[in-house]
Amino acid sequence: MLQCLRLSVLFGDTAALDAVNLTVNDGEVVAVMGPSGCGKTTLLRAIAGLQYLDIGTVSWDEYNLRDTPPHARGFGFMFQDYALFPHLTIFDNVAFGLKGMEKALLIRRVNEALELVGLDNEHAKFPHEISGGQQQRVALARALAPKPQLLLMDEPFSNLDVTLRERLSMEVRDILKEYGTTALFVTHNQNEAFAVADRIGVMYNGEILQWDSAHNLYHQPVSPRIAEFVGEGSLIKGVVNADNRVETGLGLLEGIMASPTPAETAVQLLVRPEDIVHNDDSPVKAEVLRRHFRGANILYTLL
C-alpha cells in the first residue's frame, strides 16, 4: 500500500503541493485529475523520489521512503512523451530496465510484457516504424517488465487522438488488472479517469479537494469548483422556502433537498444537461441564443 501524508513542495513562495494526503491500496488503479499547472506531475515526481519534499512522507507498506533514492523504490514511471530510445529496437527498449538480469529470464520477461500489450510480433522494429498508439504500448510494456510495486503514469494518453485515446485507456486498465499492478496516473481528461480508475482525486492549486468514485464526483461533488470541473452543468442559485422547496430563476423546485433545511437558506443547485426535459407546455420559456451540434446530442444556450 502506498501512503502519502501532507506532501508539500514549495517553489519559492508558491506551493506546488499543499499538504496532499492519499492512499493507494494493493492492486488498485487510481487517478488524480485537474487542470494544467495544478501540481499533478509534481505529485508523481515526489512519490517517485524525483522531486524533493519540503514537508511530508511517502511510505510503501508502512516503510518510509523519504531517504530512499528513486532507483531503489521499486516504482515504475511512464512518462508523458513515452521516452523511447529511437536507436533501440522495441525489444531492446523494453529490456532497457532489466539490465543485470539473467539473459534467459530477461528474454522471457520482455516477451511476456510485449505479448501482454499485443506487440509480440514487433520485436525487431524501431519506434519510428510503429504508430503512436503502439509506442504507447511499448512504453507501458517497458514500465511493466520489471514488475514494479507501483506504476506511476504521467498523462499517458495525451499524445493520442481522441478515438485511440478512449480505446487504449480501457485496454490499459484491463492490462493493469490482469498483471495485478498497483497504479497511480494523472490526467486532465475526465473520460480517461472515469474509464481507468477505481478512485479519483480532483486537484486544484496543489490540493486534492475530493477523493471519490467517478459516480460520486459527478453526482455528489463536495464543492462548486468540483461541480464545475467534472462533467457539464450549471450552478443555479436558489432559496429554500418553508415547504423545503427551492425557489429559483427556473421556478419552484421540489423533492431535491436530501434533508429538511431551514427556510431562507441560500443554496446552489447543480443541473446537468440530462436533468433537463423539454416540455412544450411548461410555463418556463426561454430564447435560444446558440445551438451547438455534438453528434449524439445538441447543446443549446438559452436566455
Buried (B, 14 or more C-beta within 10 A) or exposed (E): BBBBBEBBBBEEEEBBBBBBBBBBEEEBBBBBBBEEEBBBBBBBBBBBBBBEBBBBEBBBEEEEBEEBEBEEBEBBBBBBEBEBEEEBBBBBBBBBBBEEBEEEEBBEBBBBBBEBBEBBEBBEBBBEEBEBBBBBBBBBBBBBBBBBBBBBBBBBBBBBEEEBBBBBBEBBBEBBBEBEBBBBBBBBBBBBBBBBBBBBBBBBBBBBBBBBBBEBBBEBBBEEBBBBBBBEBBEBEBEBBEEBBBEBEBEEBEEBBEEEEEEEEEBEBBBEEEEEEEEEEEEEEEEEEEEEEEEEEEEBEEE
